[in-house]
Amino acid sequence: MMRALWTAASGMKAQQTSMDTLSNNLSNINTTGYKKETARFQTLLYQNIQKKTTDSEGNQKPIGAQVGLGVKVAAISTEFEQGELTHTEGDFDFAIQGNGFFMIQMPDGSTAYTRNGHFTMAVNGTGYQLSTAEGYAVLDSEGNPITFDGTTDVTKLSFDNYGRIMLRGADNNPHLTGVTIGAAQFNNPAGLNKIGDSYF
């Protein structure tokens, strides 16, 4: 009887985790760059009740009697499929078509990765810096913060489909600055650790 109760309790606990995951997905339905999570289940150990079983006439059957001990959550995996691209009015909003993540410098100097391309041009001590909504620096393809000196007219900046940054010159034509917005790819993105705010 106790074994049956523990088995049933394991199912309820796993189902609660599944509901928590689903609730988190629903609550983040409008979060830019959020990736859906899915709970994966796994059976627990099986216990041998009888190694040998017999039929009503006493003949041995080829299988024993085993009982399962319930279920557990094996993993909560993140689905990294391409989401829907939404047009915004932001001058510095970006999106990645296909695989990849924007590289962001966190306050402690470490690099985080995100699919959230809602960026702004923030004023720093010496000029301008391409930043996230939280004020973290967006990194270029070399891993350096994307900054411009105070003499740069940021309204003349433009970007191509490859993330290369261009600046309109006196001839009103865009010229490459030599800076490209950094993007990273991973063989196993599901192995990234989530740290909140759509950062990995």
Rosetta blueprint (number, residue, H / E / L):
1 M L
2 M H
3 R H
4 A H
5 L H
6 W H
7 T H
8 A H
9 A H
10 S H
11 G H
12 M H
13 K H
14 A H
15 Q H
16 Q H
17 T H
18 S H
19 M H
20 D H
21 T H
22 L H
23 S H
24 N H
25 N H
26 L H
27 S H
28 N L
29 I L
30 N L
31 T L
32 T L
33 G L
34 Y L
35 K L
36 K L
37 E E
38 T E
39 A E
40 R E
41 F E
42 Q E
43 T E
44 L L
45 L L
46 Y E
47 Q E
48 N E
49 I E
50 Q E
51 K L
52 K L
53 T E
54 T E
55 D L
56 S L
57 E L
58 G L
59 N L
60 Q E
61 K E
62 P L
63 I L
64 G L
65 A E
66 Q E
67 V E
68 G E
69 L L
70 G L
71 V E
72 K E
73 V E
74 A E
75 A E
76 I E
77 S E
78 T E
79 E L
80 F L
81 E L
82 Q L
83 G L
84 E L
85 L L
86 T L
87 H L
88 T L
89 E L
90 G L
91 D L
92 F L
93 D E
94 F L
95 A L
96 I L
97 Q L
98 G L
99 N L
100 G L
101 F E
102 F E
103 M E
104 I E
105 Q E
106 M L
107 P L
108 D L
109 G L
110 S L
111 T E
112 A E
113 Y E
114 T E
115 R L
116 N L
117 G L
118 H E
119 F E
120 T E
121 M E
122 A E
123 V E
124 N L
125 G L
126 T L
127 G E
128 Y E
129 Q E
130 L E
131 S E
132 T E
133 A L
134 E L
135 G L
136 Y L
137 A E
138 V E
139 L E
140 D E
141 S L
142 E L
143 G L
144 N L
145 P E
146 I L
147 T E
148 F E
149 D E
150 G L
151 T L
152 T L
153 D L
154 V H
155 T H
156 K H
157 L E
158 S E
159 F E
160 D L
161 N L
162 Y L
163 G L
164 R E
165 I E
166 M E
167 L E
168 R E
169 G L
170 A L
171 D L
172 N L
173 N L
174 P E
175 H E
176 L E
177 T E
178 G E
179 V E
180 T E
181 I E
182 G L
183 A E
184 A E
185 Q L
186 F L
187 N L
188 N L
189 P H
190 A H
191 G H
192 L L
193 N L
194 K L
195 I L
196 G E
197 D L
198 S L
199 Y E
200 F L
